[in-house]
Amino acid sequence: MEAPVTGIDVSKDKLIMYFQGKFYEFPNDRQGYEEIIKISPKGCKVGIESTGIYHVNLAKYLMGEYDVRIINPFILKKFKDFRGKKSDKNDAKKLAEIVVSMGSEFTTSDARELTSQWDFVTRSIARVKVEEGFDTFGL
């Protein structure tokens, strides 16, 4: 039997989850992550749009027990161009549909590796800015 699939639209303050035909809204914090775990069974495939920094904590939190798939926003945009308008709920549903269409070509270990690389790159950029005296506030 195929693992259940959920799609989660991530923003700075909230998470919109689509799971088994229903939508749920949670805060984008540990409390929200725990609510997702209460609803989604372990081993569930989870599609999360890569949203700058806002998706990283959620992805890390879920990676141990779930098959997390980080979806490039460009893929979601192209997918939506053919199937509807932009909204948080629509995005969550489309993320789930993309995960279903992906099959097993992208795994949790891929997402974990990409997240680690993203962390390394952003920390390296910050370190270089500090070392070079880059003025991030334009003063």
C-alpha positions as CSV (number, residue, x, y, z in Angstrom):
1,M,0.0,0.0,0.0
2,E,1.2,3.5,-0.9
3,A,2.1,5.8,2.0
4,P,-0.3,8.6,2.7
5,V,0.7,12.1,1.4
6,T,0.4,15.6,2.8
7,G,1.2,19.0,1.4
8,I,2.2,21.9,3.6
9,D,2.3,25.5,2.5
10,V,4.8,27.3,4.7
11,S,4.9,31.0,5.5
12,K,6.6,33.0,8.2
13,D,3.8,32.7,10.7
14,K,1.6,29.8,9.6
15,L,1.4,26.4,8.1
16,I,-1.5,25.2,5.9
17,M,-1.6,21.5,5.6
18,Y,-3.6,19.4,3.2
19,F,-4.2,15.8,4.2
20,Q,-6.8,13.3,3.1
21,G,-9.1,15.9,1.6
22,K,-9.0,18.3,4.6
23,F,-7.2,21.5,5.3
24,Y,-5.6,22.4,8.6
25,E,-3.9,25.6,9.8
26,F,-1.2,25.7,12.4
27,P,1.4,28.3,13.7
28,N,4.8,27.9,12.1
29,D,6.5,26.8,15.4
30,R,7.0,23.7,17.5
31,Q,3.4,23.6,18.6
32,G,2.3,23.6,14.9
33,Y,4.8,20.9,14.1
34,E,3.4,18.7,16.9
35,E,-0.1,19.2,15.6
36,I,1.1,18.0,12.2
37,I,2.5,14.9,13.8
38,K,-0.8,14.2,15.6
39,I,-2.6,14.1,12.3
40,S,-0.1,12.6,9.9
41,P,0.9,9.0,10.4
42,K,4.6,8.1,10.6
43,G,6.1,7.3,7.2
44,C,3.8,9.8,5.5
45,K,5.2,11.5,2.4
46,V,5.3,15.3,3.1
47,G,5.7,17.9,0.4
48,I,7.0,21.2,1.6
49,E,7.7,24.2,-0.6
50,S,11.2,25.6,-0.3
51,T,10.4,29.1,1.1
52,G,13.7,30.8,1.9
53,I,14.2,30.1,5.6
54,Y,10.7,29.5,6.7
55,H,10.5,25.8,5.8
56,V,13.8,24.7,7.2
57,N,12.8,24.1,10.9
58,L,9.7,22.2,9.8
59,A,11.6,20.0,7.4
60,K,14.3,19.2,10.1
61,Y,11.6,18.5,12.7
62,L,9.8,16.0,10.4
63,M,12.7,14.3,8.7
64,G,13.2,11.5,11.3
65,E,9.8,10.0,11.0
66,Y,8.5,11.2,7.6
67,D,9.5,11.1,4.0
68,V,10.0,14.8,3.6
69,R,10.3,16.2,0.0
70,I,11.4,19.8,-0.4
71,I,9.7,21.2,-3.5
72,N,11.3,24.0,-5.5
73,P,8.9,26.9,-5.8
74,F,9.5,27.0,-9.6
75,I,8.1,23.5,-9.9
76,L,5.0,24.5,-7.8
77,K,4.5,27.6,-10.0
78,K,4.7,25.6,-13.2
79,F,2.4,23.0,-11.8
80,K,-0.1,25.7,-10.8
81,D,0.1,27.4,-14.2
82,F,-1.9,24.4,-15.5
83,R,-4.1,23.8,-12.5
84,G,-5.4,26.9,-10.8
85,K,-4.9,30.1,-8.9
86,K,-2.5,30.9,-6.0
87,S,-3.7,30.6,-2.5
88,D,-2.3,29.0,0.6
89,K,-4.8,26.1,0.6
90,N,-4.4,25.6,-3.1
91,D,-0.6,25.5,-2.7
92,A,-0.9,22.9,0.0
93,K,-3.1,20.7,-2.1
94,K,-0.8,21.1,-5.2
95,L,2.2,20.2,-3.1
96,A,0.5,16.9,-2.1
97,E,-0.3,16.3,-5.8
98,I,3.3,17.0,-6.8
99,V,4.5,14.5,-4.3
100,V,2.2,11.8,-5.6
101,S,3.4,12.5,-9.2
102,M,7.0,12.4,-8.1
103,G,6.9,8.8,-7.0
104,S,10.0,7.8,-5.1
105,E,12.6,9.6,-7.1
106,F,13.3,12.1,-4.3
107,T,13.9,10.8,-0.8
108,T,14.2,12.1,2.7
109,S,18.0,11.6,2.6
110,D,18.1,13.9,-0.4
111,A,16.1,16.5,1.5
112,R,18.3,16.1,4.5
113,E,21.4,16.6,2.4
114,L,20.0,19.6,0.6
115,T,19.0,21.2,3.9
116,S,22.5,20.6,5.3
117,Q,24.0,22.2,2.2
118,W,21.6,25.2,2.5
119,D,22.6,25.7,6.1
120,F,26.3,25.5,5.2
121,V,26.0,28.0,2.4
122,T,23.9,30.6,4.3
123,R,26.3,30.4,7.3
124,S,29.2,30.8,5.0
125,I,27.7,33.9,3.4
126,A,27.0,35.4,6.8
127,R,30.5,34.7,8.0
128,V,32.0,36.3,4.9
129,K,29.8,39.4,5.3
130,V,31.0,39.8,8.9
131,E,34.6,39.2,8.0
132,E,34.5,41.7,5.2
133,G,32.6,44.3,7.2
134,F,29.6,44.2,4.9
135,D,27.0,46.7,6.1
136,T,23.7,44.7,6.0
137,F,21.7,47.8,7.0
138,G,23.0,50.2,4.3
139,L,24.2,52.7,6.9
